[in-house]
């Protein structure tokens, strides 16, 4: 059977013949060895022989007392280096494992493709409404609705509001600041990790570098006239 994104384990992948467009609004942060507030957290960037990014949560709602979110060079074990990859993960939505999910702190919205909802037979969940989303290059797309869907990130359940688009975004889902801040997650593209606190312990989701590079290849081939990506 052809890999159309859904199998018996309910995996959903993006179509591979579509160019990549990221409908998001980018933020700019100052660099330096300083503490910066990030959605209720204090983030400290340290320059040392080993890179260490320590995050201390000011308001402890879900996290284990005394735990910080820390990124070290050990987190890079097993990565394909050197890399300049985006952070692409898989996420459980209802009973489906959705692949090719872009983690984008620069996006002010969570976005899902209409064809993904169609594929998993969830189009009835769409609430008709229209919004105008603008990308970093001022490209605009009009949404066709919204959908409230339960998401499961390593046991952390949230009801997530998605903007539904019908276009050639490439990714199945874009997780923006609303979702990241809701679960108090801290992403690192450099370490290819998404870490977040829970009552039990700190949890993490590893990025899929192969998927990230395939999506980048699709984007490049699309800009050259939709040449085959593989």
C-alpha positions, 0 to 999 in steps of 0.5 A, a space after each residue: 500500500 502506498 504511504 498516504 500518511 495513514 496506516 494501522 497505527 494511525 500515522 499521518 504524514 504530509 504529502 511530499 509533492 507540495 512546497 513548504 510555506 510557513 504561515 507564522 509571525 516571527 519574533 526577534 529576541 536579543 542575544 547574550 548571556 542574560 536572563 530573559 522572561 519567556 511565558 512565565 519562565 526565566 531563561 538563562 543562557 550561559 556561554 561555557 565549554 559545554 552549552 547549557 540553557 537553564 530554564 527556571 519556572 517562576 509560577 509552578 503549576 504543572 512542573 516538579 518542584 526544584 526541577 529546571 529545564 536544561 539543555 546540554 551538549 549531551 542532548 546532541 548525542 546521536 544527532 546528524 551534525 552539522 545541522 541547521 534543521 527546524 524542529 519537526 516532531 510527531 504529535 498525538 491528536 485524538 487516536 492518531 499519530 500526526 507526523 511532520 509537525 513543525 514547532 514554531 515559536 515564531 507563530 502566533 497561531 496553531 495551524 492544521 491542514 484541512 486535508 489532514 482533518 479530511 484524512 482522519 475524518 474530522 472535518 465535522 469538527 471545523 467551526 466555519 470562520 475566517 482569519 487572515 494569517 501573514 507570514 514572515 515575507 508578508 504572504 497571506 492566507 485566509 483560514 477556512 475555520 477553526 477546530 478544537 482538538 485534544 492533543 497528547 504530548 507524552 501524556 500531557 493532554 490539552 484541548 488545542 485550538 487550531 486554525 484550519 487552512 487549505 493550501 500547500 503549507 507542506 507541514 501537517 501541523 504548525 505548533 505555535 506560541 499558544 500551544 507551547 505556552 499552554 504546556 510551558 514547553 521550551 524548544 531548542 532547534 540546536 539540540 533538536 529537543 522540546 522539553 516541558 515540565 509535568 507533575 511527575 518529571 521533566 519530559 521531552 520530545 526528540 525532533 525528527 531530523 530526517 523529516 525536517 530535511 525532507 521538508 526542506 528538500 521539498 521546499 527547495 524543489 518547489 521553488 525550482 518548479 516542483 522538481 521531485 524531492 526524492 
